[in-house]
Amino acid sequence: MKLISGDFPEDFVLMGLTKYPWLDLPLFFVLLTSYMFTLLGNIAIILVSQLDSQLQSPMYFFLTSLSFLDLCFTTTTVPQMLFNLQGPNKNITYIGCMAQAYVFHWLGCTECVLLGIMALDRYVAVCKPLRYSVIMDHRLCLQLSSTAWLTGLANSLLQSTLTIQLPLCGNQVLDHFFCELPGLIKMSCGNTTVNEITLSVVATFLIMGPLSMILVSYSYIAQTVFRIPSAAGRLKAFNTCSSHLLVVSLFYGPGIYIYMQPSEDGSQDLIKVLTLFYCVITPMANPFIYTLRNKDVIGAMRRLLRKTISTKGV
C-alpha cells in the first residue's frame, strides 16, 4: 500500500452499498437510470423557469437554485459509484476522496439552509401577498441564496479541515459507497472527540435552525390559509406548500439520523441506505414533486414544448 506522506494512503477502498458482488450490475443500472432522471428533471426545471416569462418570481428563482444544487449534489457521488460498480476495482484516490467529502458536505449544508429560505419565501407569499414582490425583490433573493452557499462553504471548510488532520495509521478501507465525513472520522486511529462534537453541534445548528424556520413559517401559513374563504384558494395554497414540505421531509429525515447521533450508534447498513436516499433518491424526486403538483410549471413545460415543436416545423 502506497502512502502519500506519513500514514495517509494514496487511495481508499470503498466497500460499496452491499457485500454481495452479484448485486453490482443491477445496482449499476438502477443508479444509472435514477441519475439520468435526475439530470433530465432538474435541467428541465431550470430551463422552464428561465425561459418562461410567467415563472419569473422569487418562488421559481429558489426552485431553480434547488434544481441546480441537486444536479451538483448527485453528480458529486453517483459517477464515482457507477464507476466502482462496473468491476472489482473499488478504489478512489486520497485527493479525490477528500475533494468529494468537501464538496458533498458543502452542497448538503447549502441545501439545508436553502430549504429554510424557501419556507420563508412561502410565508411572505401566503401571509403578505400584496407586499410579496416588494419584500422578496431580486436583490434580497440573491442575498439569501448567497447566504445559503456561503454558510455551506464555511461549514465544509471547518469540518473538512478538522477531518483531514486526523491520523489514519495506514487505514484505507472505508465502509461506505462514497467519501463522507462521518465515515472518514470513524477510520481514524486517533482521538476524534473534537471532530465528533464539532460535527454534531454544527449539524444540529444547521439542521434545527432552518427546520425551526420551516415549522414557524408553516404555522403562520396554516393560520392564514384556514382564513381564506375560497376552497379553491385554500387548495392552491396547500398544494404549493405541501410540495416543499414533502421535499423537506425527504431531505431532513435521513440527515437528522446520520448527523445528529453519536458515531458509534446506528447500523452502518442503515446509514448507507439513508445516505443513498438523500443523495440519490431525493434529487431525482424533487423535480417530479414540484411539477406534478404545480399547474404553473406543467403549463410552462407545455408552452415550451409547443414552441419548440412549432419552431422545428417552420
C-alpha positions as CSV (number, residue, x, y, z in Angstrom):
1,M,0.0,0.0,0.0
2,K,1.5,3.3,-1.1
3,L,1.3,6.3,1.2
4,I,1.2,10.0,0.2
5,S,3.0,11.1,3.3
6,G,3.2,9.8,6.9
7,D,0.3,7.4,7.4
8,F,-2.0,8.8,4.7
9,P,-2.8,6.2,1.9
10,E,-2.5,7.1,-1.8
11,D,-6.1,5.8,-2.3
12,F,-9.0,4.4,-0.4
13,V,-11.0,1.2,-0.9
14,L,-14.8,1.8,-0.9
15,M,-16.8,-1.1,0.5
16,G,-19.8,0.0,-1.5
17,L,-23.5,-0.4,-1.0
18,T,-23.6,-4.1,-0.5
19,K,-21.2,-7.0,0.3
20,Y,-22.7,-9.2,-2.5
21,P,-20.9,-8.7,-5.8
22,W,-23.8,-10.2,-7.8
23,L,-25.8,-7.1,-6.9
24,D,-23.4,-4.7,-8.6
25,L,-24.8,-5.0,-12.1
26,P,-28.5,-4.5,-11.1
27,L,-27.4,-1.6,-8.8
28,F,-25.4,-0.1,-11.7
29,F,-28.5,0.1,-14.0
30,V,-30.8,1.3,-11.2
31,L,-28.4,4.1,-10.3
32,L,-27.7,5.0,-13.9
33,T,-31.5,5.2,-14.6
34,S,-32.1,7.4,-11.5
35,Y,-29.1,9.6,-12.4
36,M,-30.5,10.2,-15.9
37,F,-33.9,11.0,-14.5
38,T,-32.2,13.4,-12.0
39,L,-30.4,15.2,-14.8
40,L,-33.4,15.4,-17.1
41,G,-35.8,16.5,-14.4
42,N,-33.6,19.2,-12.8
43,I,-32.4,20.6,-16.2
44,A,-36.0,20.8,-17.3
45,I,-36.9,22.8,-14.2
46,I,-34.0,25.2,-14.7
47,L,-34.8,25.7,-18.4
48,V,-38.5,26.2,-17.9
49,S,-38.0,28.6,-15.0
50,Q,-35.5,30.7,-17.0
51,L,-37.3,30.7,-20.4
52,D,-41.0,31.2,-19.4
53,S,-41.8,34.8,-18.5
54,Q,-44.7,33.6,-16.3
55,L,-42.3,31.9,-13.9
56,Q,-40.2,34.9,-13.2
57,S,-40.9,35.1,-9.5
58,P,-38.9,34.5,-6.3
59,M,-40.5,31.1,-5.8
60,Y,-39.1,29.9,-9.1
61,F,-35.8,31.6,-8.5
62,F,-35.3,29.4,-5.4
63,L,-36.7,26.4,-7.2
64,T,-34.1,26.9,-9.9
65,S,-31.4,27.2,-7.2
66,L,-32.6,24.0,-5.7
67,S,-32.5,22.2,-9.0
68,F,-29.0,23.4,-9.7
69,L,-27.9,22.4,-6.2
70,D,-29.4,18.9,-6.7
71,L,-27.6,18.5,-10.0
72,C,-24.3,19.3,-8.4
73,F,-25.2,17.2,-5.3
74,T,-25.9,14.0,-7.1
75,T,-23.1,14.5,-9.6
76,T,-20.6,14.6,-6.7
77,T,-21.3,11.0,-5.8
78,V,-23.1,9.0,-8.4
79,P,-20.5,8.9,-11.2
80,Q,-17.9,7.5,-8.8
81,M,-20.5,5.0,-7.6
82,L,-21.2,3.9,-11.2
83,F,-17.5,3.6,-11.9
84,N,-16.9,1.4,-8.8
85,L,-19.9,-0.8,-9.7
86,Q,-18.5,-1.7,-13.1
87,G,-15.9,-4.0,-11.8
88,P,-13.7,-5.3,-8.9
89,N,-11.8,-2.0,-8.6
90,K,-13.5,0.0,-5.8
91,N,-10.7,2.5,-5.3
92,I,-10.8,6.3,-5.1
93,T,-7.7,8.4,-4.7
94,Y,-7.0,10.1,-1.4
95,I,-7.2,13.6,-3.0
96,G,-10.4,12.6,-4.9
97,C,-11.9,11.3,-1.6
98,M,-11.1,14.5,0.3
99,A,-12.5,16.6,-2.6
100,Q,-15.7,14.5,-2.7
101,A,-16.2,14.8,1.0
102,Y,-15.6,18.6,1.0
103,V,-17.9,19.3,-2.0
104,F,-20.6,16.9,-0.8
105,H,-20.7,18.5,2.7
106,W,-20.7,22.0,1.2
107,L,-23.7,21.2,-1.0
108,G,-25.6,19.3,1.7
109,C,-25.3,22.2,4.2
110,T,-26.3,24.7,1.5
111,E,-29.4,22.7,0.7
112,C,-30.4,22.6,4.4
113,V,-30.3,26.4,4.5
114,L,-31.9,26.9,1.1
115,L,-34.9,24.8,2.1
116,G,-35.4,27.0,5.2
117,I,-35.2,30.1,2.9
118,M,-37.8,28.6,0.6
119,A,-40.2,28.3,3.6
120,L,-39.6,31.9,4.4
121,D,-40.4,32.8,0.8
122,R,-43.7,30.8,1.0
123,Y,-44.6,32.6,4.3
124,V,-44.2,36.0,2.6
125,A,-46.2,34.8,-0.5
126,V,-49.1,33.5,1.5
127,C,-49.2,35.8,4.5
128,K,-48.2,39.0,2.9
129,P,-49.3,38.6,-0.8
130,L,-49.8,42.3,-1.5
131,R,-46.2,43.1,-0.5
132,Y,-44.6,39.9,-1.8
133,S,-42.9,41.4,-4.8
134,V,-41.7,44.3,-2.8
135,I,-40.3,42.3,0.1
136,M,-38.8,39.4,-2.0
137,D,-37.2,41.6,-4.6
138,H,-34.4,40.2,-6.8
139,R,-31.6,41.7,-4.6
140,L,-32.9,40.1,-1.5
141,C,-33.3,36.7,-3.3
142,L,-29.7,36.9,-4.4
143,Q,-28.6,37.8,-0.9
144,L,-30.5,34.9,0.7
145,S,-29.2,32.4,-1.9
146,S,-25.6,33.7,-1.4
147,T,-26.1,33.3,2.3
148,A,-27.0,29.6,1.9
149,W,-24.0,28.9,-0.3
150,L,-21.5,30.8,1.9
151,T,-22.9,29.1,5.1
152,G,-22.4,25.7,3.5
153,L,-18.9,26.6,2.3
154,A,-17.8,27.9,5.7
155,N,-19.1,24.8,7.5
156,S,-17.5,22.5,4.9
157,L,-14.1,24.2,5.3
158,L,-14.3,23.8,9.1
159,Q,-15.3,20.2,9.1
160,S,-13.1,19.1,6.2
161,T,-10.0,20.8,7.7
162,L,-10.6,19.0,11.1
163,T,-11.1,15.7,9.4
164,I,-8.1,15.9,7.1
165,Q,-5.8,16.4,10.2
166,L,-6.9,13.1,11.7
167,P,-4.3,10.3,11.7
168,L,-5.3,7.2,9.7
169,C,-2.4,4.9,10.6
170,G,-2.5,3.4,7.1
171,N,-6.2,2.6,7.2
172,Q,-7.6,2.7,3.6
173,V,-10.8,0.7,3.8
174,L,-13.9,2.9,4.0
175,D,-17.1,1.1,4.8
176,H,-19.3,3.3,2.6
177,F,-20.1,3.9,-1.1
178,F,-18.5,7.3,-1.2
179,C,-16.4,9.6,0.9
180,E,-18.5,11.3,3.7
181,L,-17.1,13.0,6.8
182,P,-18.7,10.7,9.4
183,G,-17.2,7.6,7.7
184,L,-13.8,9.2,7.4
185,I,-13.8,10.2,11.1
186,K,-14.6,6.5,12.0
187,M,-11.5,5.5,10.1
188,S,-9.1,7.5,12.2
189,C,-6.9,5.8,14.8
190,G,-6.6,9.0,16.8
191,N,-8.8,10.9,19.2
192,T,-11.9,12.0,17.3
193,T,-13.7,13.7,20.2
194,V,-13.3,17.2,18.9
195,N,-14.4,16.2,15.4
196,E,-17.5,14.4,16.6
197,I,-18.5,17.2,18.9
198,T,-17.9,19.8,16.3
199,L,-19.8,17.8,13.6
200,S,-22.7,17.2,16.0
201,V,-23.0,20.8,17.2
202,V,-22.7,22.4,13.8
203,A,-25.1,19.8,12.3
204,T,-27.6,20.5,15.0
205,F,-27.4,24.2,14.3
206,L,-27.6,23.9,10.5
207,I,-30.4,21.3,10.6
208,M,-32.5,22.6,13.5
209,G,-32.1,26.3,12.6
210,P,-33.6,26.0,9.1
211,L,-36.1,23.3,10.4
212,S,-37.3,25.7,13.1
213,M,-37.7,28.4,10.5
214,I,-39.7,26.0,8.3
215,L,-42.0,25.0,11.2
216,V,-42.6,28.5,12.3
217,S,-43.3,29.7,8.8
218,Y,-45.8,27.0,8.1
219,S,-47.6,27.5,11.4
220,Y,-48.3,31.1,10.3
221,I,-49.1,29.9,6.7
222,A,-51.6,27.4,8.1
223,Q,-53.4,30.1,10.2
224,T,-53.6,32.3,7.1
225,V,-54.8,29.5,4.7
226,F,-57.6,28.5,7.1
227,R,-58.9,32.1,6.9
228,I,-59.1,32.0,3.1
229,P,-62.9,31.9,2.3
230,S,-62.5,30.2,-1.1
231,A,-62.0,26.4,-1.1
232,A,-60.1,26.7,-4.4
233,G,-57.8,29.3,-2.8
234,R,-57.1,27.1,0.2
235,L,-56.4,24.1,-2.1
236,K,-53.9,26.1,-4.2
237,A,-52.0,27.4,-1.2
238,F,-51.9,23.9,0.3
239,N,-50.7,22.3,-3.0
240,T,-47.9,24.9,-3.3
241,C,-46.7,24.4,0.3
242,S,-47.2,20.7,0.5
243,S,-44.6,20.1,-2.3
244,H,-42.0,22.0,-0.3
245,L,-42.9,20.2,2.9
246,L,-42.5,16.8,1.2
247,V,-39.1,17.7,-0.1
248,V,-38.1,18.9,3.4
249,S,-39.2,15.6,4.9
250,L,-37.3,13.5,2.3
251,F,-34.1,15.5,2.9
252,Y,-34.1,16.3,6.6
253,G,-35.3,12.9,7.9
254,P,-32.2,10.9,6.9
255,G,-29.9,13.8,7.7
256,I,-31.1,14.0,11.3
257,Y,-30.5,10.3,11.9
258,I,-27.0,10.3,10.3
259,Y,-25.5,13.6,11.7
260,M,-27.2,14.1,15.0
261,Q,-26.3,10.9,16.8
262,P,-23.0,9.6,18.3
263,S,-20.8,7.9,15.7
264,E,-20.9,4.6,17.5
265,D,-24.7,4.4,17.3
266,G,-26.7,3.1,14.4
267,S,-26.3,0.4,11.9
268,Q,-23.8,1.2,9.1
269,D,-26.1,-0.6,6.6
270,L,-29.0,1.6,7.6
271,I,-26.8,4.7,7.3
272,K,-25.8,3.6,3.8
273,V,-29.5,3.2,2.8
274,L,-30.4,6.6,4.3
275,T,-27.5,8.3,2.7
276,L,-28.4,6.8,-0.7
277,F,-31.9,8.1,-0.1
278,Y,-31.0,11.8,0.3
279,C,-28.1,11.9,-2.1
280,V,-29.7,9.9,-5.0
281,I,-33.5,9.5,-4.5
282,T,-34.3,13.0,-3.2
283,P,-32.6,14.9,-6.0
284,M,-34.4,12.7,-8.5
285,A,-37.8,13.1,-6.8
286,N,-37.7,16.8,-6.3
287,P,-38.5,17.8,-9.9
288,F,-41.4,15.4,-10.1
289,I,-42.7,16.5,-6.7
290,Y,-42.8,20.1,-7.8
291,T,-44.0,19.6,-11.4
292,L,-46.7,17.0,-10.6
293,R,-48.3,19.3,-8.0
294,N,-47.7,22.6,-9.8
295,K,-50.0,23.6,-12.6
296,D,-47.9,26.7,-13.5
297,V,-44.8,24.5,-14.1
298,I,-46.8,22.0,-16.1
299,G,-48.3,24.7,-18.2
300,A,-44.9,26.3,-18.8
301,M,-43.5,23.0,-19.9
302,R,-46.4,22.5,-22.4
303,R,-45.8,26.0,-23.8
304,L,-42.1,25.4,-24.1
305,L,-42.8,22.1,-25.9
306,R,-45.3,23.6,-28.3
307,K,-42.9,26.5,-29.0
308,T,-40.1,24.0,-29.7
309,I,-42.2,21.8,-32.0
310,S,-43.5,24.8,-33.9
311,T,-40.0,26.2,-34.4
312,K,-38.8,22.9,-35.8
313,G,-41.8,22.7,-38.1
314,V,-41.0,26.1,-39.7
